[in-house]
Amino acid sequence: MSREITWKDAIIAVMREHEGDAMHPRDIADEILSRRLKTTKGATPDATVSAQIAQSLRNQGNQSPFAKVARARFRLRDEGEATPPPGPSATEAPTDEESVPEATPEVISAFGMFWQRENVAWRRRPHLLGAAHVDAKPVDFSDQFGVYLLYDGREVIYIGRAMRRPLGIRLFEHTQDRLSARWDRFSWFGMRSVNQNGTLAPLDHHTYEPEKLIPAFEAILIEAVEPRQNRKRGDDLTLSEFIQIQDPEIEAQERHQLIQELAAGLNSRGRTQR
């Protein structure tokens, strides 16, 4: 029985099919899994792809088959193309998915768009299951913290925060409160990143301040979207609002154009009278 190819070889195989186009790690991971080049036990195969490419660039230098085009965009290296030399602590890139380091967390580390209310068995602590790819390990986001949106059809009707109580509890409460019959879908944006084993990482209180960021995110969304079921404006948005003023040059241009049109009209009338 033939041995499964490495992640690095799978990445190269996919990128060769795209003739030098820059690709995002998520798109690469999608193709790897859909073409069955690799199987995965992890929850974040795109993070595995990112880590493999990053370690190859760092450790192999000019010998790496990859080239970075932009943030999270990579292509295969052209022959003779240069890259910065490897760092002093370069080591061989791991081939085992489980040994790939966790991805560096962002402020918003995970999100879900337009999830169906009917796909959840609602209880006090429901399972909010999602996967980064069809074949990836499912993740339960019920203990996620961040902000969420409720929809009635395509309209955003409510924006809320999951901070003192996690996302699963907050959404369950909306199946019992005044909004219970008014929403059928939800989106969410969370600050807890996903580990390879499918668990949620703890909130990063050292790099970020969730107690300040989550209310700020909620307030910004409320101000921008103005959902009809939110009974308050973005009260946690303490910044001053500025009203736009038209550039005076526009008024001057309009006056100039009006004068030209009037002059053209007078000239035309004068020629007609002659």
N, C-alpha and C positions, 0 to 999 in steps of 0.2 A: 504494500500500500504506500503510495507516494506521500511524502511529508508536506504539510501545509506550508506555503511560502510565507516569508516574513512580511511584516507590515511595510517595511521599506520597499521590498520588491513589489508588493501590491500597489503601493502609491505610485511607483515608477510606471507600472503597467497601465494604470488608469491615465496618468498624465501623458503618456505616449500617444494615447488615442485622441488627444485634444490638440496635437500639433503646435505645441508651444504656447497655448493660451494660458493666461493666469487663472488659477483656480483657488477657490476657498476650501479650507480643510473639510467643511461640512459636505460640500459637493463631492469631494474626493471620497470621503467615508461612505456617502450614499452609494456611489458606484461600486466601491469595493464590496459592500455588503450585498447589493442587488445582483452583482455578477458572481457572488459566492467565492470571491478570491480569498476571503477570510471569514471566519465565524468569530463571534465576540461573546464574551461573558460580562463585558463591562457596560456601563450605562452611558458613557460619553466617548464613543468611537472617534468623533471629530477631534476631541482633545488628544486622543492617542495619535491621530494623524499629525496634529500640530506639534506635539512633543517630538515625534520621530523626525519631522522636517527640521525643527529648531535644533535638535541635537546633532543632526547631520551637518547642518551649516556651521554650528559652533565647533564641532569636533574634527570635521574632515576638511574644512577650509576649501581650497581650490579643488579638492578631490570630491566634494559633495556633488551629487547629481542635480541638486535643487538650487534655484535662484529666487530670492525674494523680490517681488515686483512692487508691492505696497503692503500696507498693514493687512495681515491675514490673506494675502494673495501670493501664490507661488507658481512657478513654472519649472520645466526642466532646463538645466543650464546648457547654453550653447558651448560647443567645443572651444577651449581656450579662454572662456570667460572668467574674469577674476572675481575674487571675493575676499573679504578681510581674513587674515590668518586665524587659525584656531587659537583659543585661549590657553593659558598655561595649565589648566586643570582638565584638559580634554581627555575623555574616556570613550570607550566604545559605546555606541547607542544601544540601548536594550532592545532585544527582539521580543521579549515577553510583554504582552499588553499589561499584565498586572504590575510590572515593575516601572511603568512609565510614570513620571511625576504628575501630581495633580496640576491642573491648569491654574495659572495665576488668576485670582478672583477679580471680577470687575465690580463696580458699584451695583449694577443690576446683573446678576450672574445667570439667571434663567427666567424664561417667560413662556406663557402659553396664550395663544390667540384663539378666540371664538370657540372655546370648549362648550360642549353641549350639556345643559343641565340634566337632561334625561339619561346621560351616560354615567351618572353618579348614583350610588345607593346611599341616600341621605340619612345620616344619623349624626349624633353629637360630634363624633370624630370620623368623618367619612374618608374614604380612600380617593384621593385625587391623582389618578394614575396617568402618567405620560411617558413617552420614550423619545429619545433624540432621533432614532431611526426605527424603521419597522422591525428590524432584527435585534435592536439593542435591548438591554435589560430594562424593564419598567421601573419607574421611580414614583414614589408616593410623595406628592407635594403638599399634603395636608398640613404639615408643620412648617410650611414656608412663611416668611414674613416679607411684607412689601405693600403694594397697592393693587387694587383690582377694579374692574369695570363690569357692570351688569348691563345686559342688552335686552331690549324688547324688539325682536326682529333685528333690524340693522341699526336701530337708534340706541345710543348710550343713554341710559336713564338714571344711572347712579354710579358714583365713584367713591370708593372707601379705602380704608387702610387696614392692614393686618399687622398689628404691632404688639399690643398687649395680649391679644388672642390671635393664634395663627390662622392661616388662610382657610383651612377646613372648617374650623369653628365659626369664623365670620360668615362664610357662605351658608353654612347650615342655618345660622340665625336668620338669614334672609329668606329661608324657606318657611319660616315661622312668623315673621314680622309683617309689617304693612306692605312690604314689597313682594310678598310670597307669590302672588298671582301675576306679577308684572314683569318677570324676566325669564328668558329661556336659554340664554347663553352668557358666558363670562370670559373675560381675559384677565391675566394676572402678570405682574412683574415682581420678581423676588430677589432678595439680597443674599439668600443662602445658596452657595454653589453646590454642584452635584459631584460627589466622589465617584470613582470608577466602579465601586461596588454597589452603587445605586442609593447610597445614603446621602442625606443632606449635611453639608459641613456646618459647623457652628457659625453664628453671626460674627463678623469681624468687627469687634468693638474698638480695636486699636487703630486700624487704618481708617475706618469710617465711623460715623456716629448715627446708627440706625434711628435712634430716638429723635434726631433732628431731620435726617434725610427723608424718612418715610412720610412724616406730615408735610414736608416741603413738596415731595413728589405728588402727594394727594392734592395739595392746594393748587399746584400748577395745572394739573389736569382739570380740576374743577373750574378754574378760571378760563382755561382754553376751550373746554367742551360745553360748559354750562348745562349739565344734565338736569332735566326737569324734576327729578325726585330728590335731589340734594337740597335740603332745607336751608343750607348756609352756603355762603361763598367760600372761597379758599382762605379761611380765617387765619391759617397758619402761615400764609404768605405775607410776611411783614414788610416786604419791599414796597417802595413808592411806585404807584402806577403813573406812567407818563402818557399824555394824550398827544397824538401826532399833529404837527403843524405843517401846513403846506409850505414848500420852499418858495420864498418871494420871487424867485426867478421865473417860476411857472406863470405867476400873474403878469409879470413884465412881458413874457413871451406871448401871452394871450392878448394883452393890450396892443403889442406890436403887430400881431397878426390881424386884429380887428381894424387897426388904422390902415394897414395895407389893403384889406378888403374894401373899406370905405373909399379909399383913394381910387382903387380900381373901378369901383362902381361909379364914382363921379366922372372919371375919365371916359368911361363907356357912355354915360348919359350925354356928356359934352359932344362926343363924336356923333351921336345919333341926332342931336339938335342941329348940327351943321348940315 
